[in-house]
Amino acid sequence: MHAKSTRRSRTAFSRGMLLIATLLGLPFAATGQVLWSDEFNAGAAPASNVWSYDLGAGGWGNSELQEYTNAPANVRVEGGHLIITVQQQLLKGGRRSFTSARIKTENKLTFQYGTIEARIKAPNLANGLWPAFWTLGNNFGTVGWPSSGELDIMEMGSAAAISAGVVNRRVSSAAHWEHNNGGADYGLSYDSPTDLTTDFHIMRMEWTPTLVSTFIDNNLIWSMDISSASCTDCSEFHQPHFMIFNLAVGGTFTGITQASGITAPLPAEMRVDWVRVSDNGFTILGGSAIGSGGVKSHIDSITPGSTGTGPKKKARATVVVVDENGAAVAGADVTGTFSGSHNQTITAQTNASGVADLVTTVTNGTVAFNFCVGNVVKTGMTYDPAANVETCDIR
Protein backbone atom coordinates (compact mmCIF):
# COMPACT_ATOMS: atom_id res chain seq x y z
CA MET A 1 0.00 0.00 0.00
CA HIS A 2 2.98 2.25 0.10
CA ALA A 3 5.49 3.25 -2.51
CA LYS A 4 8.42 3.91 -0.16
CA SER A 5 9.71 6.25 -2.86
CA THR A 6 11.87 9.32 -2.51
CA ARG A 7 9.42 11.09 -4.81
CA ARG A 8 6.18 11.05 -2.83
CA SER A 9 4.34 10.78 0.46
CA ARG A 10 1.75 8.20 1.39
CA THR A 11 -1.71 8.52 -0.12
CA ALA A 12 -4.99 6.91 0.89
CA PHE A 13 -6.66 4.24 -1.23
CA SER A 14 -8.46 5.70 -4.22
CA ARG A 15 -11.81 4.10 -3.64
CA GLY A 16 -13.05 5.12 -7.06
CA MET A 17 -10.51 2.77 -8.60
CA LEU A 18 -12.38 -0.18 -7.12
CA LEU A 19 -14.57 0.03 -10.19
CA ILE A 20 -11.72 -1.25 -12.34
CA ALA A 21 -10.51 -3.95 -9.96
CA THR A 22 -11.84 -7.47 -10.37
CA LEU A 23 -11.52 -9.68 -7.31
CA LEU A 24 -11.08 -13.39 -7.90
CA GLY A 25 -11.41 -16.00 -5.17
CA LEU A 26 -9.48 -18.92 -6.65
CA PRO A 27 -5.71 -18.98 -6.07
CA PHE A 28 -3.51 -20.71 -8.58
CA ALA A 29 0.01 -22.08 -8.21
CA ALA A 30 3.06 -21.35 -10.33
CA THR A 31 3.75 -24.05 -12.91
CA GLY A 32 6.12 -22.40 -15.40
CA GLN A 33 9.84 -22.83 -15.84
CA VAL A 34 12.08 -20.83 -13.51
CA LEU A 35 13.82 -18.32 -15.79
CA TRP A 36 15.92 -16.63 -13.10
CA SER A 37 16.56 -17.10 -9.41
CA ASP A 38 18.84 -16.04 -6.59
CA GLU A 39 19.16 -18.79 -4.00
CA PHE A 40 21.65 -16.75 -1.91
CA ASN A 41 24.00 -19.71 -1.61
CA ALA A 42 27.25 -17.95 -2.56
CA GLY A 43 29.33 -15.04 -1.34
CA ALA A 44 28.98 -12.85 1.72
CA ALA A 45 26.97 -10.05 0.08
CA PRO A 46 24.22 -9.83 -2.57
CA ALA A 47 25.67 -10.49 -6.03
CA SER A 48 26.77 -7.14 -7.45
CA ASN A 49 25.86 -8.07 -11.02
CA VAL A 50 22.21 -8.33 -9.94
CA TRP A 51 21.75 -6.16 -6.84
CA SER A 52 22.51 -2.55 -5.99
CA TYR A 53 21.66 -0.41 -2.96
CA ASP A 54 19.54 2.57 -2.09
CA LEU A 55 21.56 4.55 0.44
CA GLY A 56 20.88 7.37 2.89
CA ALA A 57 18.27 8.75 5.24
CA GLY A 58 15.80 11.60 4.86
CA GLY A 59 12.59 9.66 5.37
CA TRP A 60 12.31 8.24 1.83
CA GLY A 61 9.13 10.21 1.21
CA ASN A 62 7.33 8.34 3.98
CA SER A 63 8.78 9.81 7.22
CA GLU A 64 10.84 6.65 7.74
CA LEU A 65 13.37 6.76 10.57
CA GLN A 66 16.23 4.55 9.33
CA GLU A 67 19.32 5.28 7.29
CA TYR A 68 19.97 2.74 4.55
CA THR A 69 23.53 1.43 4.21
CA ASN A 70 25.41 -1.30 2.37
CA ALA A 71 27.39 -2.29 5.47
CA PRO A 72 27.60 -6.02 6.31
CA ALA A 73 25.97 -5.23 9.65
CA ASN A 74 22.84 -4.25 7.71
CA VAL A 75 22.90 -6.54 4.67
CA ARG A 76 24.72 -9.81 4.10
CA VAL A 77 24.41 -13.29 2.60
CA GLU A 78 24.90 -16.08 5.10
CA GLY A 79 23.69 -19.66 5.54
CA GLY A 80 21.78 -19.63 2.26
CA HIS A 81 19.83 -16.49 3.16
CA LEU A 82 19.81 -12.83 2.29
CA ILE A 83 19.70 -11.09 5.68
CA ILE A 84 18.65 -7.46 6.11
CA THR A 85 19.19 -6.27 9.68
CA VAL A 86 17.94 -3.22 11.52
CA GLN A 87 20.55 -1.97 13.98
CA GLN A 88 19.99 0.61 16.70
CA GLN A 89 22.42 3.14 18.14
CA LEU A 90 21.91 5.18 21.29
CA LEU A 91 23.11 8.74 20.90
CA LYS A 92 23.77 11.49 23.41
CA GLY A 93 20.75 12.49 25.39
CA GLY A 94 19.15 9.08 24.95
CA ARG A 95 18.27 9.69 21.31
CA ARG A 96 17.98 6.63 19.06
CA SER A 97 19.09 6.15 15.47
CA PHE A 98 18.51 3.19 13.18
CA THR A 99 20.28 1.68 10.19
CA SER A 100 18.97 -0.91 7.75
CA ALA A 101 19.22 -1.85 4.05
CA ARG A 102 17.27 -1.67 0.80
CA ILE A 103 18.48 -3.64 -2.22
CA LYS A 104 17.14 -3.58 -5.76
CA THR A 105 17.68 -5.03 -9.25
CA GLU A 106 17.10 -1.76 -11.13
CA ASN A 107 18.56 -1.93 -14.69
CA LYS A 108 20.27 -5.23 -13.81
CA LEU A 109 17.30 -7.60 -13.73
CA THR A 110 13.92 -6.55 -15.09
CA PHE A 111 10.78 -8.53 -15.82
CA GLN A 112 7.52 -7.83 -17.59
CA TYR A 113 4.83 -10.30 -16.54
CA GLY A 114 5.60 -13.62 -14.89
CA THR A 115 5.45 -15.38 -11.54
CA ILE A 116 7.57 -13.46 -9.04
CA GLU A 117 7.98 -15.11 -5.66
CA ALA A 118 10.23 -15.15 -2.60
CA ARG A 119 10.45 -17.23 0.58
CA ILE A 120 10.68 -14.70 3.41
CA LYS A 121 10.86 -14.67 7.19
CA ALA A 122 9.82 -11.35 8.73
CA PRO A 123 11.00 -10.23 12.18
CA ASN A 124 8.78 -9.50 15.17
CA LEU A 125 7.18 -6.25 14.01
CA ALA A 126 5.56 -5.09 17.25
CA ASN A 127 5.79 -2.27 16.75
CA GLY A 128 7.37 -0.04 14.12
CA LEU A 129 9.12 -2.37 11.67
CA TRP A 130 8.07 -2.43 8.02
CA PRO A 131 9.44 -5.26 5.81
CA ALA A 132 8.59 -5.21 2.11
CA PHE A 133 9.02 -7.15 -1.13
CA TRP A 134 7.89 -4.98 -4.07
CA THR A 135 8.53 -3.71 -7.60
CA LEU A 136 8.85 -0.42 -9.45
CA GLY A 137 8.77 0.28 -13.17
CA ASN A 138 12.32 0.31 -14.49
CA ASN A 139 11.70 3.81 -15.89
CA PHE A 140 11.42 5.14 -12.33
CA GLY A 141 14.69 7.07 -12.65
CA THR A 142 13.29 8.93 -15.67
CA VAL A 143 9.59 9.44 -15.00
CA GLY A 144 9.45 9.21 -11.20
CA TRP A 145 6.58 7.99 -9.08
CA PRO A 146 3.70 7.25 -9.62
CA SER A 147 4.22 7.25 -13.40
CA SER A 148 6.62 4.32 -13.02
CA GLY A 149 3.96 2.19 -11.36
CA GLU A 150 4.47 0.09 -8.24
CA LEU A 151 3.40 -3.41 -7.25
CA ASP A 152 3.67 -4.27 -3.54
CA ILE A 153 3.82 -8.05 -3.28
CA MET A 154 4.25 -8.02 0.50
CA GLU A 155 4.23 -5.36 3.19
CA MET A 156 3.79 -5.90 6.93
CA GLY A 157 3.60 -3.67 9.99
CA SER A 158 0.77 -1.31 9.02
CA ALA A 159 -0.85 1.10 11.45
CA ALA A 160 -4.19 -0.63 10.82
CA ALA A 161 -2.69 -4.00 11.74
CA ILE A 162 -1.21 -2.54 14.92
CA SER A 163 -4.57 -1.03 15.85
CA ALA A 164 -6.36 -4.34 15.20
CA GLY A 165 -3.84 -6.33 17.24
CA VAL A 166 -2.73 -8.43 14.25
CA VAL A 167 0.54 -6.76 13.31
CA ASN A 168 2.43 -10.08 13.11
CA ARG A 169 -0.42 -11.81 11.27
CA ARG A 170 -1.42 -9.31 8.57
CA VAL A 171 0.12 -9.05 5.10
CA SER A 172 -0.78 -6.10 2.89
CA SER A 173 -0.44 -5.91 -0.90
CA ALA A 174 -1.24 -3.12 -3.33
CA ALA A 175 -0.81 -1.43 -6.69
CA HIS A 176 0.03 2.25 -7.26
CA TRP A 177 -0.09 4.10 -10.58
CA GLU A 178 -0.60 7.49 -12.20
CA HIS A 179 -4.21 8.49 -12.92
CA ASN A 180 -5.50 11.88 -14.10
CA ASN A 181 -2.21 13.57 -13.21
CA GLY A 182 -2.34 12.16 -9.69
CA GLY A 183 -1.81 8.89 -7.88
CA ALA A 184 -4.20 5.93 -7.76
CA ASP A 185 -4.00 3.05 -5.29
CA TYR A 186 -5.71 -0.28 -4.86
CA GLY A 187 -4.93 -3.08 -2.43
CA LEU A 188 -6.12 -5.43 0.26
CA SER A 189 -4.71 -7.38 3.19
CA TYR A 190 -4.80 -10.97 4.46
CA ASP A 191 -4.94 -11.94 8.14
CA SER A 192 -3.30 -15.26 8.92
CA PRO A 193 -4.71 -17.35 11.76
CA THR A 194 -1.16 -17.75 13.10
CA ASP A 195 1.90 -15.57 13.68
CA LEU A 196 3.74 -15.06 10.37
CA THR A 197 7.04 -13.96 11.93
CA THR A 198 8.08 -17.33 13.40
CA ASP A 199 8.89 -19.06 10.11
CA PHE A 200 9.38 -18.57 6.37
CA HIS A 201 6.43 -17.93 4.06
CA ILE A 202 6.17 -17.78 0.26
CA MET A 203 5.05 -14.39 -1.08
CA ARG A 204 4.01 -14.57 -4.72
CA MET A 205 2.74 -12.36 -7.51
CA GLU A 206 1.13 -13.70 -10.68
CA TRP A 207 1.34 -11.00 -13.37
CA THR A 208 -0.13 -11.37 -16.88
CA PRO A 209 -1.25 -8.84 -19.51
CA THR A 210 -4.75 -8.98 -18.00
CA LEU A 211 -4.40 -9.70 -14.28
CA VAL A 212 -2.20 -9.08 -11.24
CA SER A 213 -2.77 -11.35 -8.23
CA THR A 214 -0.76 -11.71 -5.02
CA PHE A 215 -0.61 -14.59 -2.57
CA ILE A 216 0.88 -15.71 0.72
CA ASP A 217 1.41 -19.47 0.91
CA ASN A 218 -1.13 -19.86 -1.92
CA ASN A 219 -3.75 -17.79 -0.06
CA LEU A 220 -5.07 -15.03 -2.31
CA ILE A 221 -4.52 -11.49 -1.01
CA TRP A 222 -5.95 -9.55 -3.97
CA SER A 223 -6.45 -9.52 -7.72
CA MET A 224 -6.76 -6.61 -10.11
CA ASP A 225 -7.85 -6.62 -13.74
CA ILE A 226 -5.27 -4.60 -15.71
CA SER A 227 -6.65 -5.30 -19.18
CA SER A 228 -7.32 -2.25 -21.34
CA ALA A 229 -11.05 -2.93 -21.22
CA SER A 230 -11.12 -2.60 -17.42
CA CYS A 231 -8.17 -0.33 -16.68
CA THR A 232 -7.70 2.26 -19.40
CA ASP A 233 -4.93 4.06 -17.52
CA CYS A 234 -2.71 1.17 -16.41
CA SER A 235 0.19 1.38 -18.87
CA GLU A 236 2.54 1.25 -15.85
CA PHE A 237 1.68 -2.44 -15.49
CA HIS A 238 2.59 -3.32 -19.06
CA GLN A 239 6.28 -2.44 -18.92
CA PRO A 240 9.44 -3.88 -17.30
CA HIS A 241 9.73 -3.68 -13.50
CA PHE A 242 12.57 -4.35 -11.06
CA MET A 243 12.34 -5.87 -7.57
CA ILE A 244 13.19 -4.47 -4.15
CA PHE A 245 13.67 -5.92 -0.66
CA ASN A 246 13.87 -3.61 2.34
CA LEU A 247 13.23 -3.37 6.05
CA ALA A 248 12.15 0.11 7.13
CA VAL A 249 11.76 1.56 10.61
CA GLY A 250 8.67 3.63 11.33
CA GLY A 251 7.06 5.75 8.66
CA THR A 252 3.54 6.74 7.76
CA PHE A 253 2.62 3.16 6.81
CA THR A 254 3.25 2.09 10.40
CA GLY A 255 1.73 5.23 11.91
CA ILE A 256 4.94 5.69 13.94
CA THR A 257 7.12 8.62 12.91
CA GLN A 258 9.04 9.24 16.15
CA ALA A 259 11.92 7.05 17.37
CA SER A 260 10.38 6.88 20.83
CA GLY A 261 7.44 4.96 19.37
CA ILE A 262 9.55 2.05 18.10
CA THR A 263 9.02 -0.89 20.48
CA ALA A 264 9.99 -3.84 18.22
CA PRO A 265 12.91 -5.92 19.54
CA LEU A 266 16.21 -4.79 18.00
CA PRO A 267 18.37 -5.78 16.26
CA ALA A 268 15.83 -7.38 13.92
CA GLU A 269 16.35 -9.50 10.83
CA MET A 270 14.37 -9.98 7.63
CA ARG A 271 15.55 -13.19 5.93
CA VAL A 272 15.02 -14.20 2.29
CA ASP A 273 15.68 -17.85 1.47
CA TRP A 274 15.28 -17.41 -2.30
CA VAL A 275 13.65 -15.24 -4.95
CA ARG A 276 12.55 -16.52 -8.37
CA VAL A 277 11.00 -15.37 -11.64
CA SER A 278 9.12 -18.08 -13.55
CA ASP A 279 7.63 -18.04 -17.03
CA ASN A 280 3.84 -17.84 -17.25
CA GLY A 281 3.68 -17.73 -21.04
CA PHE A 282 4.12 -13.96 -21.25
CA THR A 283 7.31 -13.33 -19.27
CA ILE A 284 10.04 -11.09 -20.69
CA LEU A 285 13.34 -10.78 -18.83
CA GLY A 286 15.85 -8.00 -19.35
CA GLY A 287 18.65 -6.05 -17.74
CA SER A 288 22.43 -6.28 -17.69
CA ALA A 289 22.43 -9.43 -15.53
CA ILE A 290 20.55 -11.25 -18.27
CA GLY A 291 22.40 -9.80 -21.27
CA SER A 292 23.02 -12.37 -23.96
CA GLY A 293 23.58 -15.21 -21.53
CA GLY A 294 20.00 -15.96 -20.63
CA VAL A 295 17.90 -18.97 -21.55
CA LYS A 296 18.39 -20.08 -25.15
CA SER A 297 15.66 -20.58 -27.76
CA HIS A 298 15.54 -22.55 -31.00
CA ILE A 299 13.13 -23.73 -33.70
CA ASP A 300 11.40 -27.01 -32.89
CA SER A 301 9.39 -27.29 -36.12
CA ILE A 302 8.30 -25.48 -39.26
CA THR A 303 5.08 -26.42 -41.05
CA PRO A 304 4.64 -24.76 -44.48
CA GLY A 305 1.18 -24.28 -45.90
CA SER A 306 -1.16 -21.81 -47.53
CA THR A 307 -4.39 -19.94 -47.01
CA GLY A 308 -6.92 -18.59 -49.48
CA THR A 309 -8.23 -19.86 -52.79
CA GLY A 310 -7.83 -19.31 -56.51
CA PRO A 311 -5.27 -16.74 -57.63
CA LYS A 312 -5.14 -15.12 -54.20
CA LYS A 313 -3.45 -17.83 -52.21
CA LYS A 314 -1.14 -16.64 -49.43
CA ALA A 315 1.95 -18.54 -48.30
CA ARG A 316 2.00 -19.61 -44.68
CA ALA A 317 4.54 -21.05 -42.24
CA THR A 318 3.76 -22.19 -38.70
CA VAL A 319 6.88 -22.04 -36.54
CA VAL A 320 7.22 -23.55 -33.05
CA VAL A 321 9.86 -22.04 -30.75
CA VAL A 322 11.09 -23.78 -27.58
CA ASP A 323 13.89 -23.24 -25.07
CA GLU A 324 16.78 -25.62 -24.39
CA ASN A 325 14.57 -27.57 -21.98
CA GLY A 326 11.83 -28.04 -24.57
CA ALA A 327 9.41 -25.56 -22.97
CA ALA A 328 7.34 -23.31 -25.22
CA VAL A 329 8.69 -19.78 -25.65
CA ALA A 330 5.93 -17.17 -25.67
CA GLY A 331 6.30 -13.57 -26.83
CA ALA A 332 9.23 -14.20 -29.20
CA ASP A 333 9.38 -12.29 -32.50
CA VAL A 334 10.05 -14.77 -35.33
CA THR A 335 11.26 -13.37 -38.65
CA GLY A 336 11.25 -15.56 -41.75
CA THR A 337 11.60 -15.17 -45.50
CA PHE A 338 9.43 -16.76 -48.21
CA SER A 339 10.99 -17.17 -51.66
CA GLY A 340 9.60 -18.73 -54.85
CA SER A 341 5.93 -18.30 -55.58
CA HIS A 342 5.74 -15.76 -52.75
CA ASN A 343 8.62 -13.43 -52.01
CA GLN A 344 8.27 -11.65 -48.69
CA THR A 345 9.86 -11.34 -45.26
CA ILE A 346 7.39 -11.58 -42.37
CA THR A 347 7.63 -11.21 -38.57
CA ALA A 348 5.10 -12.72 -36.17
CA GLN A 349 5.07 -13.28 -32.40
CA THR A 350 4.76 -16.65 -30.69
CA ASN A 351 1.68 -17.32 -28.57
CA ALA A 352 1.51 -19.04 -25.17
CA SER A 353 2.17 -22.39 -26.90
CA GLY A 354 5.31 -21.06 -28.60
CA VAL A 355 3.62 -20.97 -32.01
CA ALA A 356 4.11 -18.14 -34.52
CA ASP A 357 1.90 -18.01 -37.61
CA LEU A 358 3.63 -16.21 -40.48
CA VAL A 359 1.36 -15.39 -43.44
CA THR A 360 2.30 -13.33 -46.49
CA THR A 361 0.30 -10.42 -47.79
CA VAL A 362 1.62 -11.31 -51.25
CA THR A 363 -0.78 -13.58 -53.16
CA ASN A 364 -0.31 -16.03 -56.04
CA GLY A 365 -2.30 -18.75 -57.76
CA THR A 366 0.65 -21.11 -57.30
CA VAL A 367 2.01 -22.10 -53.91
CA ALA A 368 5.57 -23.41 -54.24
CA PHE A 369 8.03 -21.71 -51.95
CA ASN A 370 11.06 -22.06 -49.72
CA PHE A 371 10.76 -20.65 -46.19
CA CYS A 372 13.68 -19.97 -43.86
CA VAL A 373 13.75 -18.49 -40.36
CA GLY A 374 16.15 -15.57 -40.14
CA ASN A 375 15.95 -14.65 -36.47
CA VAL A 376 14.11 -15.20 -33.20
CA VAL A 377 14.15 -12.32 -30.72
CA LYS A 378 12.97 -12.25 -27.12
CA THR A 379 14.41 -10.02 -24.41
CA GLY A 380 16.46 -12.07 -21.97
CA MET A 381 16.84 -15.03 -24.32
CA THR A 382 19.51 -15.98 -26.85
CA TYR A 383 18.49 -17.46 -30.20
CA ASP A 384 20.63 -20.56 -30.85
CA PRO A 385 20.15 -21.51 -34.54
CA ALA A 386 22.66 -24.36 -34.15
CA ALA A 387 20.08 -26.11 -31.96
CA ASN A 388 17.27 -25.80 -34.54
CA VAL A 389 15.50 -29.00 -35.45
CA GLU A 390 15.03 -27.30 -38.82
CA THR A 391 15.74 -23.78 -40.06
CA CYS A 392 14.14 -23.99 -43.51
CA ASP A 393 11.29 -25.94 -45.11
CA ILE A 394 9.80 -26.27 -48.61
CA ARG A 395 6.24 -26.26 -49.86
C-alpha positions in Angstrom: 0.0 0.0 0.0 3.0 2.3 0.1 5.5 3.3 -2.5 8.4 3.9 -0.2 9.7 6.2 -2.9 11.9 9.3 -2.5 9.4 11.1 -4.8 6.2 11.1 -2.8 4.3 10.8 0.5 1.7 8.2 1.4 -1.7 8.5 -0.1 -5.0 6.9 0.9 -6.7 4.2 -1.2 -8.5 5.7 -4.2 -11.8 4.1 -3.6 -13.0 5.1 -7.1 -10.5 2.8 -8.6 -12.4 -0.2 -7.1 -14.6 0.0 -10.2 -11.7 -1.2 -12.3 -10.5 -3.9 -10.0 -11.8 -7.5 -10.4 -11.5 -9.7 -7.3 -11.1 -13.4 -7.9 -11.4 -16.0 -5.2 -9.5 -18.9 -6.7 -5.7 -19.0 -6.1 -3.5 -20.7 -8.6 0.0 -22.1 -8.2 3.1 -21.4 -10.3 3.7 -24.1 -12.9 6.1 -22.4 -15.4 9.8 -22.8 -15.8 12.1 -20.8 -13.5 13.8 -18.3 -15.8 15.9 -16.6 -13.1 16.6 -17.1 -9.4 18.8 -16.0 -6.6 19.2 -18.8 -4.0 21.6 -16.8 -1.9 24.0 -19.7 -1.6 27.3 -18.0 -2.6 29.3 -15.0 -1.3 29.0 -12.9 1.7 27.0 -10.0 0.1 24.2 -9.8 -2.6 25.7 -10.5 -6.0 26.8 -7.1 -7.4 25.9 -8.1 -11.0 22.2 -8.3 -9.9 21.8 -6.2 -6.8 22.5 -2.5 -6.0 21.7 -0.4 -3.0 19.5 2.6 -2.1 21.6 4.6 0.4 20.9 7.4 2.9 18.3 8.7 5.2 15.8 11.6 4.9 12.6 9.7 5.4 12.3 8.2 1.8 9.1 10.2 1.2 7.3 8.3 4.0 8.8 9.8 7.2 10.8 6.6 7.7 13.4 6.8 10.6 16.2 4.6 9.3 19.3 5.3 7.3 20.0 2.7 4.6 23.5 1.4 4.2 25.4 -1.3 2.4 27.4 -2.3 5.5 27.6 -6.0 6.3 26.0 -5.2 9.6 22.8 -4.3 7.7 22.9 -6.5 4.7 24.7 -9.8 4.1 24.4 -13.3 2.6 24.9 -16.1 5.1 23.7 -19.7 5.5 21.8 -19.6 2.3 19.8 -16.5 3.2 19.8 -12.8 2.3 19.7 -11.1 5.7 18.6 -7.5 6.1 19.2 -6.3 9.7 17.9 -3.2 11.5 20.5 -2.0 14.0 20.0 0.6 16.7 22.4 3.1 18.1 21.9 5.2 21.3 23.1 8.7 20.9 23.8 11.5 23.4 20.7 12.5 25.4 19.1 9.1 25.0 18.3 9.7 21.3 18.0 6.6 19.1 19.1 6.1 15.5 18.5 3.2 13.2 20.3 1.7 10.2 19.0 -0.9 7.7 19.2 -1.9 4.0 17.3 -1.7 0.8 18.5 -3.6 -2.2 17.1 -3.6 -5.8 17.7 -5.0 -9.3 17.1 -1.8 -11.1 18.6 -1.9 -14.7 20.3 -5.2 -13.8 17.3 -7.6 -13.7 13.9 -6.6 -15.1 10.8 -8.5 -15.8 7.5 -7.8 -17.6 4.8 -10.3 -16.5 5.6 -13.6 -14.9 5.5 -15.4 -11.5 7.6 -13.5 -9.0 8.0 -15.1 -5.7 10.2 -15.1 -2.6 10.5 -17.2 0.6 10.7 -14.7 3.4 10.9 -14.7 7.2 9.8 -11.4 8.7 11.0 -10.2 12.2 8.8 -9.5 15.2 7.2 -6.3 14.0 5.6 -5.1 17.3 5.8 -2.3 16.8 7.4 0.0 14.1 9.1 -2.4 11.7 8.1 -2.4 8.0 9.4 -5.3 5.8 8.6 -5.2 2.1 9.0 -7.1 -1.1 7.9 -5.0 -4.1 8.5 -3.7 -7.6 8.8 -0.4 -9.5 8.8 0.3 -13.2 12.3 0.3 -14.5 11.7 3.8 -15.9 11.4 5.1 -12.3 14.7 7.1 -12.6 13.3 8.9 -15.7 9.6 9.4 -15.0 9.4 9.2 -11.2 6.6 8.0 -9.1 3.7 7.2 -9.6 4.2 7.3 -13.4 6.6 4.3 -13.0 4.0 2.2 -11.4 4.5 0.1 -8.2 3.4 -3.4 -7.2 3.7 -4.3 -3.5 3.8 -8.0 -3.3 4.2 -8.0 0.5 4.2 -5.4 3.2 3.8 -5.9 6.9 3.6 -3.7 10.0 0.8 -1.3 9.0 -0.9 1.1 11.4 -4.2 -0.6 10.8 -2.7 -4.0 11.7 -1.2 -2.5 14.9 -4.6 -1.0 15.8 -6.4 -4.3 15.2 -3.8 -6.3 17.2 -2.7 -8.4 14.3 0.5 -6.8 13.3 2.4 -10.1 13.1 -0.4 -11.8 11.3 -1.4 -9.3 8.6 0.1 -9.0 5.1 -0.8 -6.1 2.9 -0.4 -5.9 -0.9 -1.2 -3.1 -3.3 -0.8 -1.4 -6.7 0.0 2.3 -7.3 -0.1 4.1 -10.6 -0.6 7.5 -12.2 -4.2 8.5 -12.9 -5.5 11.9 -14.1 -2.2 13.6 -13.2 -2.3 12.2 -9.7 -1.8 8.9 -7.9 -4.2 5.9 -7.8 -4.0 3.1 -5.3 -5.7 -0.3 -4.9 -4.9 -3.1 -2.4 -6.1 -5.4 0.3 -4.7 -7.4 3.2 -4.8 -11.0 4.5 -4.9 -11.9 8.1 -3.3 -15.3 8.9 -4.7 -17.4 11.8 -1.2 -17.7 13.1 1.9 -15.6 13.7 3.7 -15.1 10.4 7.0 -14.0 11.9 8.1 -17.3 13.4 8.9 -19.1 10.1 9.4 -18.6 6.4 6.4 -17.9 4.1 6.2 -17.8 0.3 5.0 -14.4 -1.1 4.0 -14.6 -4.7 2.7 -12.4 -7.5 1.1 -13.7 -10.7 1.3 -11.0 -13.4 -0.1 -11.4 -16.9 -1.3 -8.8 -19.5 -4.7 -9.0 -18.0 -4.4 -9.7 -14.3 -2.2 -9.1 -11.2 -2.8 -11.3 -8.2 -0.8 -11.7 -5.0 -0.6 -14.6 -2.6 0.9 -15.7 0.7 1.4 -19.5 0.9 -1.1 -19.9 -1.9 -3.8 -17.8 -0.1 -5.1 -15.0 -2.3 -4.5 -11.5 -1.0 -5.9 -9.5 -4.0 -6.4 -9.5 -7.7 -6.8 -6.6 -10.1 -7.9 -6.6 -13.7 -5.3 -4.6 -15.7 -6.7 -5.3 -19.2 -7.3 -2.2 -21.3 -11.1 -2.9 -21.2 -11.1 -2.6 -17.4 -8.2 -0.3 -16.7 -7.7 2.3 -19.4 -4.9 4.1 -17.5 -2.7 1.2 -16.4 0.2 1.4 -18.9 2.5 1.3 -15.9 1.7 -2.4 -15.5 2.6 -3.3 -19.1 6.3 -2.4 -18.9 9.4 -3.9 -17.3 9.7 -3.7 -13.5 12.6 -4.3 -11.1 12.3 -5.9 -7.6 13.2 -4.5 -4.2 13.7 -5.9 -0.7 13.9 -3.6 2.3 13.2 -3.4 6.1 12.1 0.1 7.1 11.8 1.6 10.6 8.7 3.6 11.3 7.1 5.8 8.7 3.5 6.7 7.8 2.6 3.2 6.8 3.3 2.1 10.4 1.7 5.2 11.9 4.9 5.7 13.9 7.1 8.6 12.9 9.0 9.2 16.2 11.9 7.1 17.4 10.4 6.9 20.8 7.4 5.0 19.4 9.5 2.0 18.1 9.0 -0.9 20.5 10.0 -3.8 18.2 12.9 -5.9 19.5 16.2 -4.8 18.0 18.4 -5.8 16.3 15.8 -7.4 13.9 16.3 -9.5 10.8 14.4 -10.0 7.6 15.5 -13.2 5.9 15.0 -14.2 2.3 15.7 -17.8 1.5 15.3 -17.4 -2.3 13.6 -15.2 -4.9 12.5 -16.5 -8.4 11.0 -15.4 -11.6 9.1 -18.1 -13.5 7.6 -18.0 -17.0 3.8 -17.8 -17.3 3.7 -17.7 -21.0 4.1 -14.0 -21.2 7.3 -13.3 -19.3 10.0 -11.1 -20.7 13.3 -10.8 -18.8 15.8 -8.0 -19.4 18.7 -6.0 -17.7 22.4 -6.3 -17.7 22.4 -9.4 -15.5 20.5 -11.2 -18.3 22.4 -9.8 -21.3 23.0 -12.4 -24.0 23.6 -15.2 -21.5 20.0 -16.0 -20.6 17.9 -19.0 -21.6 18.4 -20.1 -25.2 15.7 -20.6 -27.8 15.5 -22.6 -31.0 13.1 -23.7 -33.7 11.4 -27.0 -32.9 9.4 -27.3 -36.1 8.3 -25.5 -39.3 5.1 -26.4 -41.0 4.6 -24.8 -44.5 1.2 -24.3 -45.9 -1.2 -21.8 -47.5 -4.4 -19.9 -47.0 -6.9 -18.6 -49.5 -8.2 -19.9 -52.8 -7.8 -19.3 -56.5 -5.3 -16.7 -57.6 -5.1 -15.1 -54.2 -3.5 -17.8 -52.2 -1.1 -16.6 -49.4 1.9 -18.5 -48.3 2.0 -19.6 -44.7 4.5 -21.0 -42.2 3.8 -22.2 -38.7 6.9 -22.0 -36.5 7.2 -23.6 -33.0 9.9 -22.0 -30.7 11.1 -23.8 -27.6 13.9 -23.2 -25.1 16.8 -25.6 -24.4 14.6 -27.6 -22.0 11.8 -28.0 -24.6 9.4 -25.6 -23.0 7.3 -23.3 -25.2 8.7 -19.8 -25.6 5.9 -17.2 -25.7 6.3 -13.6 -26.8 9.2 -14.2 -29.2 9.4 -12.3 -32.5 10.1 -14.8 -35.3 11.3 -13.4 -38.7 11.2 -15.6 -41.8 11.6 -15.2 -45.5 9.4 -16.8 -48.2 11.0 -17.2 -51.7 9.6 -18.7 -54.9 5.9 -18.3 -55.6 5.7 -15.8 -52.8 8.6 -13.4 -52.0 8.3 -11.7 -48.7 9.9 -11.3 -45.3 7.4 -11.6 -42.4 7.6 -11.2 -38.6 5.1 -12.7 -36.2 5.1 -13.3 -32.4 4.8 -16.7 -30.7 1.7 -17.3 -28.6 1.5 -19.0 -25.2 2.2 -22.4 -26.9 5.3 -21.1 -28.6 3.6 -21.0 -32.0 4.1 -18.1 -34.5 1.9 -18.0 -37.6 3.6 -16.2 -40.5 1.4 -15.4 -43.4 2.3 -13.3 -46.5 0.3 -10.4 -47.8 1.6 -11.3 -51.2 -0.8 -13.6 -53.2 -0.3 -16.0 -56.0 -2.3 -18.8 -57.8 0.6 -21.1 -57.3 2.0 -22.1 -53.9 5.6 -23.4 -54.2 8.0 -21.7 -52.0 11.1 -22.1 -49.7 10.8 -20.7 -46.2 13.7 -20.0 -43.9 13.7 -18.5 -40.4 16.1 -15.6 -40.1 15.9 -14.6 -36.5 14.1 -15.2 -33.2 14.2 -12.3 -30.7 13.0 -12.3 -27.1 14.4 -10.0 -24.4 16.5 -12.1 -22.0 16.8 -15.0 -24.3 19.5 -16.0 -26.9 18.5 -17.5 -30.2 20.6 -20.6 -30.8 20.2 -21.5 -34.5 22.7 -24.4 -34.1 20.1 -26.1 -32.0 17.3 -25.8 -34.5 15.5 -29.0 -35.5 15.0 -27.3 -38.8 15.7 -23.8 -40.1 14.1 -24.0 -43.5 11.3 -25.9 -45.1 9.8 -26.3 -48.6 6.2 -26.3 -49.9 
